Each structure stands twice: as C-alpha cells, then as structure tokens.
Amino acid sequence: MTGRQLAPILGAILMVAGCATAARITLQDRFRAIGLPAQTADCMVDELEQRLSGEDLQDLARYTFQLSRSDSTFAAIRSLMSIDNPRAVTAIGESGISCVSGFRL
C-alpha cells in the first residue's frame, strides 16, 4: 500500500480512537457527577471499555447527559439501566457488580 492509500485508513483509526477517548472521559465525569466514588467510576469505565464496542460506548456517553437531571444517585443509576441498548444495560450491571464486589463477572 502506498502512503496515499494509507492516509484515509489512518485518519479513520485516529477518529475512532478520539471518539473512544471522549466517550471514556464523558463517562468518568458523568459517573462521578451522579455520586459514584472516583475509583468506582474509573473501574466501571475500564470494564465498559472491555465489554462494549466503541459505538456502544459513544451511545452510552451520549445517553449519560440526561443523568445530570436526576434527583439522586439512585435515580441516575435507575435511568442508566433503562437505556435503549441491551448490551449497554448488561455491561453497566456487570461492571457495577464487578467494581463494587471485586469479582469479575
């Protein structure tokens, strides 16, 4: 492959990597904002990155903007579990249990 052929491929890879990083930062900030301890929030984001595709992570990050309107941490978590993405709901539950209990599911 020539440099000319590689340029669009490398551009796409960098764009996807940038979106994944933005989703990670957004999720960490939102999880902390709803009252999760920083260590738990970071652990959950690490787990979610392993369990979800980049597209699912971005979907979840977009959805979390609604969480700031929640009245309590419990209401925010309940809202998270109602996202219209079954993979994300499963990953959130498994990540939460894993990070709080220390046992990987």
CNS distance restraints for C-alpha pairs under 8 A (distance, minus, plus):
assign (resid   1 and name CA) (resid   5 and name CA) 6.06 0.50 0.50
assign (resid   1 and name CA) (resid   6 and name CA) 6.69 0.50 0.50
assign (resid   2 and name CA) (resid   6 and name CA) 6.30 0.50 0.50
assign (resid   3 and name CA) (resid   7 and name CA) 6.11 0.50 0.50
assign (resid   4 and name CA) (resid   8 and name CA) 7.83 0.50 0.50
assign (resid   5 and name CA) (resid   9 and name CA) 7.43 0.50 0.50
assign (resid   6 and name CA) (resid  10 and name CA) 6.06 0.50 0.50
assign (resid   7 and name CA) (resid  11 and name CA) 6.04 0.50 0.50
assign (resid   8 and name CA) (resid  12 and name CA) 6.17 0.50 0.50
assign (resid   9 and name CA) (resid  13 and name CA) 6.30 0.50 0.50
assign (resid  10 and name CA) (resid  14 and name CA) 6.17 0.50 0.50
assign (resid  11 and name CA) (resid  15 and name CA) 6.14 0.50 0.50
assign (resid  12 and name CA) (resid  16 and name CA) 6.22 0.50 0.50
assign (resid  13 and name CA) (resid  17 and name CA) 6.15 0.50 0.50
assign (resid  14 and name CA) (resid  18 and name CA) 6.05 0.50 0.50
assign (resid  15 and name CA) (resid  19 and name CA) 6.27 0.50 0.50
assign (resid  16 and name CA) (resid  20 and name CA) 6.20 0.50 0.50
assign (resid  16 and name CA) (resid  54 and name CA) 7.60 0.50 0.50
assign (resid  17 and name CA) (resid  21 and name CA) 6.23 0.50 0.50
assign (resid  18 and name CA) (resid  22 and name CA) 6.19 0.50 0.50
assign (resid  19 and name CA) (resid  23 and name CA) 6.08 0.50 0.50
assign (resid  19 and name CA) (resid  54 and name CA) 7.83 0.50 0.50
assign (resid  19 and name CA) (resid  58 and name CA) 7.24 0.50 0.50
assign (resid  20 and name CA) (resid  24 and name CA) 6.15 0.50 0.50
assign (resid  20 and name CA) (resid  54 and name CA) 5.84 0.50 0.50
assign (resid  20 and name CA) (resid  57 and name CA) 7.19 0.50 0.50
assign (resid  20 and name CA) (resid  58 and name CA) 6.95 0.50 0.50
assign (resid  21 and name CA) (resid  25 and name CA) 6.29 0.50 0.50
assign (resid  22 and name CA) (resid  26 and name CA) 6.08 0.50 0.50
assign (resid  23 and name CA) (resid  27 and name CA) 6.06 0.50 0.50
assign (resid  23 and name CA) (resid  57 and name CA) 6.23 0.50 0.50
assign (resid  23 and name CA) (resid  58 and name CA) 5.34 0.50 0.50
assign (resid  23 and name CA) (resid  61 and name CA) 5.40 0.50 0.50
assign (resid  24 and name CA) (resid  28 and name CA) 6.19 0.50 0.50
assign (resid  24 and name CA) (resid  45 and name CA) 6.47 0.50 0.50
assign (resid  24 and name CA) (resid  49 and name CA) 7.89 0.50 0.50
assign (resid  24 and name CA) (resid  57 and name CA) 7.72 0.50 0.50
assign (resid  24 and name CA) (resid  61 and name CA) 7.73 0.50 0.50
assign (resid  25 and name CA) (resid  29 and name CA) 6.15 0.50 0.50
assign (resid  26 and name CA) (resid  30 and name CA) 6.08 0.50 0.50
assign (resid  26 and name CA) (resid  61 and name CA) 6.00 0.50 0.50
assign (resid  27 and name CA) (resid  31 and name CA) 5.93 0.50 0.50
assign (resid  27 and name CA) (resid  45 and name CA) 6.68 0.50 0.50
assign (resid  27 and name CA) (resid  60 and name CA) 7.90 0.50 0.50
assign (resid  27 and name CA) (resid  61 and name CA) 5.57 0.50 0.50
assign (resid  27 and name CA) (resid  64 and name CA) 7.21 0.50 0.50
assign (resid  28 and name CA) (resid  32 and name CA) 6.20 0.50 0.50
assign (resid  28 and name CA) (resid  38 and name CA) 7.89 0.50 0.50
assign (resid  28 and name CA) (resid  41 and name CA) 5.69 0.50 0.50
assign (resid  28 and name CA) (resid  42 and name CA) 6.06 0.50 0.50
assign (resid  28 and name CA) (resid  45 and name CA) 6.48 0.50 0.50
assign (resid  29 and name CA) (resid  33 and name CA) 6.03 0.50 0.50
assign (resid  30 and name CA) (resid  34 and name CA) 6.30 0.50 0.50
assign (resid  30 and name CA) (resid  64 and name CA) 6.47 0.50 0.50
assign (resid  30 and name CA) (resid  65 and name CA) 7.42 0.50 0.50
assign (resid  30 and name CA) (resid  67 and name CA) 7.35 0.50 0.50
assign (resid  30 and name CA) (resid  68 and name CA) 7.49 0.50 0.50
assign (resid  31 and name CA) (resid  35 and name CA) 6.76 0.50 0.50
assign (resid  31 and name CA) (resid  36 and name CA) 5.69 0.50 0.50
assign (resid  31 and name CA) (resid  41 and name CA) 5.50 0.50 0.50
assign (resid  32 and name CA) (resid  36 and name CA) 4.91 0.50 0.50
assign (resid  32 and name CA) (resid  37 and name CA) 6.19 0.50 0.50
assign (resid  32 and name CA) (resid  38 and name CA) 5.92 0.50 0.50
assign (resid  32 and name CA) (resid  41 and name CA) 6.12 0.50 0.50
assign (resid  33 and name CA) (resid  68 and name CA) 7.28 0.50 0.50
assign (resid  34 and name CA) (resid  67 and name CA) 7.18 0.50 0.50
assign (resid  34 and name CA) (resid  68 and name CA) 6.93 0.50 0.50
assign (resid  34 and name CA) (resid  72 and name CA) 7.21 0.50 0.50
assign (resid  34 and name CA) (resid  73 and name CA) 5.12 0.50 0.50
assign (resid  34 and name CA) (resid  76 and name CA) 6.50 0.50 0.50
assign (resid  35 and name CA) (resid  73 and name CA) 5.72 0.50 0.50
assign (resid  36 and name CA) (resid  40 and name CA) 6.30 0.50 0.50
assign (resid  36 and name CA) (resid  41 and name CA) 5.90 0.50 0.50
assign (resid  36 and name CA) (resid  73 and name CA) 7.72 0.50 0.50
assign (resid  37 and name CA) (resid  41 and name CA) 6.14 0.50 0.50
assign (resid  38 and name CA) (resid  42 and name CA) 6.04 0.50 0.50
assign (resid  39 and name CA) (resid  43 and name CA) 6.09 0.50 0.50
assign (resid  40 and name CA) (resid  44 and name CA) 6.06 0.50 0.50
assign (resid  40 and name CA) (resid  96 and name CA) 7.95 0.50 0.50
assign (resid  40 and name CA) (resid  99 and name CA) 6.03 0.50 0.50
assign (resid  40 and name CA) (resid 100 and name CA) 6.93 0.50 0.50
assign (resid  41 and name CA) (resid  45 and name CA) 6.25 0.50 0.50
assign (resid  42 and name CA) (resid  46 and name CA) 6.20 0.50 0.50
assign (resid  43 and name CA) (resid  47 and name CA) 6.21 0.50 0.50
assign (resid  43 and name CA) (resid  95 and name CA) 7.84 0.50 0.50
assign (resid  43 and name CA) (resid  99 and name CA) 5.87 0.50 0.50
assign (resid  44 and name CA) (resid  48 and name CA) 5.97 0.50 0.50
assign (resid  44 and name CA) (resid  92 and name CA) 7.56 0.50 0.50
assign (resid  44 and name CA) (resid  95 and name CA) 5.26 0.50 0.50
assign (resid  44 and name CA) (resid  96 and name CA) 6.16 0.50 0.50
assign (resid  44 and name CA) (resid  99 and name CA) 6.25 0.50 0.50
assign (resid  45 and name CA) (resid  49 and name CA) 6.10 0.50 0.50
assign (resid  46 and name CA) (resid  50 and name CA) 6.61 0.50 0.50
assign (resid  47 and name CA) (resid  51 and name CA) 6.22 0.50 0.50
assign (resid  47 and name CA) (resid  91 and name CA) 7.97 0.50 0.50
assign (resid  47 and name CA) (resid  95 and name CA) 5.63 0.50 0.50
assign (resid  48 and name CA) (resid  52 and name CA) 5.71 0.50 0.50
assign (resid  48 and name CA) (resid  57 and name CA) 7.39 0.50 0.50
assign (resid  48 and name CA) (resid  91 and name CA) 6.15 0.50 0.50
assign (resid  48 and name CA) (resid  92 and name CA) 6.96 0.50 0.50
assign (resid  48 and name CA) (resid  95 and name CA) 6.56 0.50 0.50
assign (resid  49 and name CA) (resid  53 and name CA) 7.27 0.50 0.50
assign (resid  49 and name CA) (resid  54 and name CA) 7.65 0.50 0.50
assign (resid  49 and name CA) (resid  57 and name CA) 7.09 0.50 0.50
assign (resid  51 and name CA) (resid  91 and name CA) 6.16 0.50 0.50
assign (resid  52 and name CA) (resid  56 and name CA) 5.77 0.50 0.50
assign (resid  52 and name CA) (resid  57 and name CA) 6.17 0.50 0.50
assign (resid  52 and name CA) (resid  87 and name CA) 7.23 0.50 0.50
assign (resid  52 and name CA) (resid  88 and name CA) 7.02 0.50 0.50
assign (resid  52 and name CA) (resid  91 and name CA) 7.15 0.50 0.50
assign (resid  53 and name CA) (resid  57 and name CA) 6.25 0.50 0.50
assign (resid  54 and name CA) (resid  58 and name CA) 6.19 0.50 0.50
assign (resid  55 and name CA) (resid  59 and name CA) 6.15 0.50 0.50
assign (resid  56 and name CA) (resid  60 and name CA) 6.12 0.50 0.50
assign (resid  56 and name CA) (resid  85 and name CA) 7.88 0.50 0.50
assign (resid  56 and name CA) (resid  87 and name CA) 7.67 0.50 0.50
assign (resid  56 and name CA) (resid  88 and name CA) 6.64 0.50 0.50
assign (resid  57 and name CA) (resid  61 and name CA) 6.09 0.50 0.50
assign (resid  57 and name CA) (resid  88 and name CA) 7.78 0.50 0.50
assign (resid  58 and name CA) (resid  62 and name CA) 6.15 0.50 0.50
assign (resid  59 and name CA) (resid  63 and name CA) 6.26 0.50 0.50
assign (resid  60 and name CA) (resid  64 and name CA) 6.26 0.50 0.50
assign (resid  60 and name CA) (resid  83 and name CA) 7.82 0.50 0.50
assign (resid  60 and name CA) (resid  88 and name CA) 6.85 0.50 0.50
assign (resid  61 and name CA) (resid  65 and name CA) 7.21 0.50 0.50
assign (resid  63 and name CA) (resid  67 and name CA) 7.75 0.50 0.50
assign (resid  63 and name CA) (resid  83 and name CA) 7.29 0.50 0.50
assign (resid  64 and name CA) (resid  68 and name CA) 7.64 0.50 0.50
assign (resid  64 and name CA) (resid  80 and name CA) 7.33 0.50 0.50
assign (resid  66 and name CA) (resid  70 and name CA) 7.60 0.50 0.50
assign (resid  67 and name CA) (resid  76 and name CA) 5.34 0.50 0.50
assign (resid  67 and name CA) (resid  79 and name CA) 7.15 0.50 0.50
assign (resid  67 and name CA) (resid  80 and name CA) 7.64 0.50 0.50
assign (resid  68 and name CA) (resid  76 and name CA) 7.74 0.50 0.50
assign (resid  70 and name CA) (resid  75 and name CA) 5.78 0.50 0.50
assign (resid  70 and name CA) (resid  76 and name CA) 5.27 0.50 0.50
assign (resid  71 and name CA) (resid  75 and name CA) 6.28 0.50 0.50
assign (resid  71 and name CA) (resid  76 and name CA) 7.46 0.50 0.50
assign (resid  72 and name CA) (resid  76 and name CA) 6.23 0.50 0.50
assign (resid  73 and name CA) (resid  77 and name CA) 6.18 0.50 0.50
assign (resid  74 and name CA) (resid  78 and name CA) 6.10 0.50 0.50
assign (resid  75 and name CA) (resid  79 and name CA) 6.08 0.50 0.50
assign (resid  76 and name CA) (resid  80 and name CA) 6.21 0.50 0.50
assign (resid  77 and name CA) (resid  81 and name CA) 6.36 0.50 0.50
assign (resid  78 and name CA) (resid  82 and name CA) 6.69 0.50 0.50
assign (resid  79 and name CA) (resid  83 and name CA) 7.00 0.50 0.50
assign (resid  80 and name CA) (resid  89 and name CA) 7.32 0.50 0.50
assign (resid  80 and name CA) (resid  92 and name CA) 7.89 0.50 0.50
assign (resid  81 and name CA) (resid  89 and name CA) 5.34 0.50 0.50
assign (resid  81 and name CA) (resid  92 and name CA) 7.38 0.50 0.50
assign (resid  81 and name CA) (resid  93 and name CA) 7.67 0.50 0.50
assign (resid  82 and name CA) (resid  89 and name CA) 7.16 0.50 0.50
assign (resid  83 and name CA) (resid  88 and name CA) 7.50 0.50 0.50
assign (resid  83 and name CA) (resid  89 and name CA) 6.61 0.50 0.50
assign (resid  85 and name CA) (resid  89 and name CA) 6.33 0.50 0.50
assign (resid  86 and name CA) (resid  90 and name CA) 6.15 0.50 0.50
assign (resid  87 and name CA) (resid  91 and name CA) 6.09 0.50 0.50
assign (resid  88 and name CA) (resid  92 and name CA) 5.95 0.50 0.50
assign (resid  89 and name CA) (resid  93 and name CA) 6.28 0.50 0.50
assign (resid  90 and name CA) (resid  94 and name CA) 6.14 0.50 0.50
assign (resid  91 and name CA) (resid  95 and name CA) 5.80 0.50 0.50
assign (resid  92 and name CA) (resid  96 and name CA) 5.95 0.50 0.50
assign (resid  93 and name CA) (resid  97 and name CA) 6.23 0.50 0.50
assign (resid  94 and name CA) (resid  98 and name CA) 5.99 0.50 0.50
assign (resid  94 and name CA) (resid 105 and name CA) 6.24 0.50 0.50
assign (resid  95 and name CA) (resid  99 and name CA) 5.93 0.50 0.50
assign (resid  95 and name CA) (resid 105 and name CA) 7.93 0.50 0.50
assign (resid  96 and name CA) (resid 100 and name CA) 6.06 0.50 0.50
assign (resid  97 and name CA) (resid 101 and name CA) 5.79 0.50 0.50
assign (resid  97 and name CA) (resid 102 and name CA) 7.80 0.50 0.50
assign (resid  97 and name CA) (resid 103 and name CA) 7.60 0.50 0.50
assign (resid  97 and name CA) (resid 105 and name CA) 7.94 0.50 0.50
assign (resid  98 and name CA) (resid 102 and name CA) 5.24 0.50 0.50
assign (resid  98 and name CA) (resid 103 and name CA) 4.94 0.50 0.50
assign (resid  98 and name CA) (resid 104 and name CA) 4.90 0.50 0.50
assign (resid  98 and name CA) (resid 105 and name CA) 6.23 0.50 0.50
assign (resid  99 and name CA) (resid 103 and name CA) 7.35 0.50 0.50
assign (resid  99 and name CA) (resid 104 and name CA) 7.85 0.50 0.50
